[in-house]
Amino acid sequence: MAEYDLVVRGGEVATGFGTARCDIGIRRGRIVALAERLTDAAAALDAGGLLVLPGGVDSHCHIEEPARGGTAGEPAVTVSEESFLTASTSAFAGGTTSVVCFVPQWKGEGILPRLADYERRAARGMLDYSFHQIITDPTEAVLEREVPEIVARGIRSLKVFLTYEPLHLSDEDYIKVLVTARRNGCLVTVHCENYAAIKWRTGALLAAGLTAPKYHAWSRPPVVEREATHRAIALAELVDQPIQVFHVSCAEAAEEIARAQARGLKVWGETCPQYLTLTAGDMDRPGFAGAAFMCSPSPRSPEEQGRVWEMIRRGTLDVVSSDHCGFSMGGDRGKAVNGRDAGFDAIPNGIPGLAARLPILFSEGVSKGRITLDDFVRLTATNPARLMGLAPRKGMIAVGADADLVLWDPRKKVTITNALMQHAIDYTPYEGLEVTGWPVATVRRGEVVMRDGVVQAEPGTGRFLPRGPYAMVQPRGVLENGFDAAPPRG
């Protein structure tokens, strides 16, 4: 019997803390050896002339999310187009092997029924996965009984929205979630935009007849993101609860995070490829075409892109996720669910990006000299794995870690097309973008699941990744006047 099930041979292995040319020995889905040369393998994968990277960890993905229907002609529950099967295919095609996605909560309901349904959906996929639990209705039953139950089942992050109807929380309810997270050892992830300000701006724009997709950016300028980021951090500091600010689009919001970090707070920030490549001008297209680029926060100006890159280099923004949230442009659902003449306020927000994330960040970052290869590895794999409590199992190339790897050709030039994305959505906002650097093979737990763009994994082979307690999200133990307004129960 061979010593190794698989050896990845002859590649330049990038760990996020330097590179080394070595072989990787894999047995029973784990990395068991790193050495100059390994033999006695049942199978070998030639990585000569390629980089070998940790499989991407995308900690912000909306996949197969159920939503309430119930309007005329609709079923009681509708489900987003991207299934766990199609998302797995797209992720593997782009070099991502693990995701953290979102379990919804509907106003007036608890979280356990939705979790049970979502667990069944996720089990049909091929990706390894964990969950964020969205909290939209923080009742006493949810916070005191159901959250401890889902934590015991391995879910360690709660997602809240400070905008969107009907998802947004008041400051009082946000504090309740922060307190619950602190008592249960969870991270809180936050969508930071000011609900009232956006509602007011939107009403004024619509009243003025300014309804086209381009006015989406006008409805939510950087100041509403900056204000909400400041408020989210201040309230988290009051409670002594670690948070991550999602999808930072502008330096104004990132500067709030930087100030918090300078004070020693446990506050982290992520951004996404759309804020490094797309602009508000992309939404200024004839008719309905601009809807393809609508997401929230909105893409900003080219100048703002440069400022976001600087915040990445400074380490203020230390995770780059996709915020994959796809709605097709064709048909009568997706972006056009309310008609092609709908105002910007009635067009679903979100763009697809699972497969595009790594190629865009490598090309725009490493190939163009904005960031180093080590930065790229940390931003796309190591940092999200650590922050989500998935390390050292995920996000790194080390003995004992899962054998999740990407063989990467750093010189290969590819023009992005929707077909290459292999997702369920009928477009990509990055159509026609030329990138330098492309995944040529993806390995998930020692199994080659993509080679030269062909995905070959079996449905149902993804695994849930339960998360236990971990130090990064433990409170600092610093409270105003030393008074704990929310002591642990019991």
N, C-alpha and C positions, 0 to 999 in steps of 0.2 A: 504494500500500500504506500502511495506517495506521501512524502512529508507534508506537501502543500497541495491544496485543492487547485490553487491558481497562483501563478507568479506574474506580476507586472514587471516587465524586464526592460532595463536600459533607459528609463526616462529621467528627466530632470524633475525631482520631487520638490514641490513647493509647499512649505509648511506654514507660511505666514510669518516665519521667523528665520528666513533664509532658505536656500535651496541646496540640494545635494543630488548627485547622480547615483542612484542606487536601485536595487530591486526591492520589490514589496512582496512578502510572502503572506498568503491568505489561507486560513483554515477555518472551516465552519462559519464563514461569514465575517470573521474578524481578522484584523491585521495581527500577525504573530511574529513577523520578522522584517527588519530593514537591514539590508547588507549589500556590500559591493557586488556580490554575485550569489544568487540562490539557484540551486538545481533541485532535482527530485520533485518535480511538480506534475500533477495530473494534467494540467493545462497551462499554457503561457499566453500572455498578451504582450505583444511587442510595442513598446513605447519609445523606441529609438527616434530621436529628433523631436520629441514632443515634451511638453510639460505634463506633469501629473499633479493634479490639484485635488483638494478635498471636494467631495460632492457638495453642491450648493445647498445651503439651508435657507429657505425663503420663509421668513417668519411673519408674513402678512399676505395671505391669499384668501380670496373669496371663491369657494368652490362648491357647486351644487347646493347653494343655500336655499332653503325653503322660505317662502314669503307668504303672507296672507293674501288670498285672492278674495273671492266673495262678491265681486262686482258682477253686473249682469253678463251672463255668458261665460264667466270664469269659474273654474273649480275653487273649492275652499282653500286649497294650497297650490301655489305655483312654485316652480323650482327653476333656478337659474340654468342657463344653457350649458355651462361648463360642468360636466359630470366628473366624478373622481377618475373614471377611466380616461376621458379625454385630457383632463388636467395632468394625469400621470404621464401620458404620452408626450404632451407638450413639455413638461418639466424635464423628462429624460432627454428629449431632443435638445434641450438647452443646457444640460449639465447640472440640473438640480435633482437631488435625491430625497430630500426631506422638506416638509412644509408644516407650518402652523396655520390653521384656518379657523373659521369662526362658527360657533354654534349660536343661532339666533335666540333671542327671547322676545316674545310678543307681549305687548301691554295687556294686562289683565290675566296673564298666565304665569305659571312657574317655569323653571328651566329644565326640569327633569324629563318631561315628555319630549321636548325638542331635542335634548341630548340623545335620548334613546333612538329617535328617528335618524339623527345625524350619524350616530355610530354605525348604524346599518348601512347607510350610504357610503361612508368612508371605507368600510371593510371591503367594498367591491373594487377598490382601486389598486394601484401598484406602488404608489409612493408610500414611504414611511411618513407618519403624520402625527401631529398633536393638535390640541384645540385651545383657542381662546374662547372664554364664555362671555358673550355680550350681555350686559345688564342694561335693560331699558325700563324696568319696573321694579325698583329695589324695595319690595315689601319686606315686612318682618319675616314672613315665612321663607322668602327667597334667601335673605341674608343670614338668618339665624339657623335655618335647617338645611336648605338645599345647597348653598355654597360649601359648607363643610363636607357634604356628601360628595360633591364633584371633586373637591380637593383630594379626598381620600381615594378617588378613582384616578388621580394622576393629572388633573387639570390645574395649572398653577398660574394662570393669567386671566384677568378680567378686563374686558374692553368696554369703554364708555365713550359716548358721543356728547360733545358740548354743542352740537348743532344737528340739523336734520329733523324733520317731522316724520314719524312720531318717535324718533329714537333719542332725542336730546334729553339730558338730565339738567335739572336745576342745580345751583351750587349746593343746596342742602342735600339733595339726593347724591350728588357726586361725593360729598363728604361721607355720607353713609357707606358708599362703596369703598372709599379709601379706608375707612375704619374696619370694614369687614375683611378687606385684603390684608391689612396689617395683622389682624387676629389670626388669619389662616395661612400666612406665609406666602401670599400671592404677589405677583407683579400686576400693576394696573397700567394698561395701555390706553392712550387718550387721543381722540380726534379733536384737535383744538381749533375751533372757529367759533366766533360769537354768534349765537343763534338769533338774538334780538336784532343785532346790527344787520345781519344778512337779510332777515325778514323785512326790515325797514327799507334797506337799499333795493331789494327786489321789488317791493311794492311800488316804490317811486319810479323805477325803470319801466315796469309794466304799464304804469299809468301814463308814462311819457311815450308809450308805443315802441319802446326799445326792447324787443322780444327775441331777437336772433341769437343763435348760440354764442356769438362773440361777447354778448353782454353778461354771460355767466361770469367772466373775469371781473367785470365792473361790479357785480353784486357782492363780491367777496375780496376786496383788495387786501394787501398784506397786513394792514393795520388790524383787521378783524382776526387774523391768525395770530399776530403778535400779542394782542390783548388777551385772547383766550389761552395762549401758551403761558403768559405771565400769571394768569389767574389759576390755571391748572397746577402750576408749580407752587404758587404761594399756598394753596390749600393743601397740597400734598406735604409741604414743609410743616404746616400747622399740625398735621396728623402724624408726621414722621413716617410717611409711606413712600417707598420707591415707585417711580413711574417711568414709562417710556413715552415720548411724544412721537406720534406716528406722522409719516409723510410730510416732513418739513419742506416747504417750498421756497422759503425766502430767508435772507440773512437776519431780518428783524426778529423772526421767531427763534432762529438758531442762537442769536445773541442772548435771548432770555435763558436758553438752556446753558450757554457758556457761563453766564453770571451765576446760575444755580450751581453748576459744577465747581466754579471757583470758590463758592461758599462751602463746598464739601458735601452737597446734597447728592443723593442717589437719583439722578435724573439723566436719562439717555435720550438721544434723538436719532431718528432714522430719516432717510430720504429715499427717493425712487428715481429710476432712469428718466421718467417723464419730466422731472424738474431739472434734468441735465441736458435734455435734447429738444423737448417741445416748448413752444412759447404760446402766449395768449394770441398771437397773430395767427396760429394754426386754426383757431376757431373762427376766424374772419374769412369765411368761404361762402360761396353762393348757396342759397337755400339751406338744406338740411346738412350739407357736407361737414360743416364745422362741428356737428354733434359728435363726430368720431373722436374728437380730441378733448371732450369735456370730462373732467374729473375734479375732485375736490380734495384739498385746495386746488385752485386753478393753476395751470402753467403760467409762468410769469414772463418777464422780458429776457432778452439775451444777456443783458447786463447782470440780471439777477442770477442767471445760471453760473456766471463766473464767481459770484459771491457764495453760492452754495458749494461749488467746488472748493473754495477756500475753507469753508467750514468743515468739509470732509478732510482736507489736509491737516487742519488743526486738531482733528479728532473729536470735535464737538458733535458731529454727526458720524457715528461709528458703525451704522448698519445701513445697507442699501437693499431694500426689499422691492418686490414688483408691485405690491398692492394690486395684484391681478384681480380684476373685477370686470368681466367682459359682458358686453351687450352687443349683439349683432346689429348691423346697420340695415340689412334687408328684412323683408317680411313685415308683419304687423305687430311683432313683439319687440323685444330688445329696446334699442334707442327710440324706436318709433311706436312704442306701446300706446302713447297718447296722441298719435298722429304726426305726420311730417310737417304740419304747420303749427305744432305746439310751441309755446314759449319756452325759453331756456329753463324756466323753473319747473317745467313738466317733462324734461328729458332726463332719463336715468343717468346718473354720474358714474363714471368708471371706464377704464380701458384695460384691454388684455396685455399681459407682459411676462407671463411665466417663462417662456422660452427665450425671450429677448433680453432678459435681465443681465445674464453673465456676458454674452457677446457685446452688448452695448457698453457696459461698464469697463470691460477689458479694452475695447477699442478706443472709447473716448477718454479713458483713464490711463491705462498702462501704455497702450500703443502711442498715444499722443503725449506721453510724458507728464501727465497731471498727477498721477499717483504711481507708487511702486507696485511690483508684483506682490510683495508681502502685504501691502495695503489692500490690494484686491482680494486676496485670500481671506484676510480678516474681515473685510466688509461684507463679503458674500457667504461666508461659511463659519469661521471661528467665532466672530463676535455674536452673531445671532444665536449660535448654539449655546454659547456661554450665558447670554442674557436670558434665554428661555429655559435654562436648566437642562439642556440636552448634552452638554459636554461632561466628560470627555468621550462619550459614546459617538457623538456626531460632530462634524465641523472641523476635524483635524486628521492628519495622517500621523498616527502614533501606534505603537504596540498596544493592543487591547481595544482600540477603537473599532467601530464597525468599518468594514472595507467598502466605504462609499468613496468612489474616485471618479475623476474626469480626466480623460486623455485629451489634451488641448494643443491644437496647432496654433502657435502664436503668430505665424506669418500668413495664414490662410485668409484670403480676402473673399468676403461673401456679401452679396446684396440681399438684404432682408426682403422676403416676400411672405405673404400670408401662408402659403403652402408650407414653407419651412417651419412655421410656428407650430403646426400640427395640433392646434386647439380647435374647439368647437365653434369659435366665433368667426364670422365671415370677413373679417378684416384685421389688419394690424395698423396702429397709428405710425409705425416705423417703416411702412412700405417704401422701398427704394433706398433706404439708408445703407450705405456701404460700411461694413465693419471689417476690422483686421483682427483676427483671432477667433477661433471657432472650435467647439467640441467635436471630436471625432469618435469618441466612445465614452459611455457612461457605465459605471459599475455600481450596483446597489447590493450591499452586503455580500460581496464576492461573486455576484452574478452579473455577467455582461448584459445589460438591459437595453443598450443602444449602441449600434455600430454604424458609422457613416450615414447617420440620419434615420436608420431603420430601427424602430423600437420593437423589442422581442420579448417583453415580459408577459407574464400570465396574469389575467385579472384575479383579484383577491389575494395577491401576494404581498401587498403593503402591510406594514405592522403599525399598530398604535404605539406611541412613545409616551408612556406614563412618566410624569415628572414628580420627584419627591422634593423635600425641602432642600434649599441650596442657599449658600451664603450671600450671593450677589443681591438678593432681594430681601434680605433681612433688614429691619429698621436699624437706623444708626443709634437709637437710644438717646436722641437729643430732642427735648421738648421744652416749649416756652415755660419759664418759671419752674421747670422740673415737674409740672403737673400733667399727669396722664388722664386726659378726658375720655379715653377709650381703652381702659385696661382690659387685659385678656379675660375671657369668661372663665368661671370655675376657680 
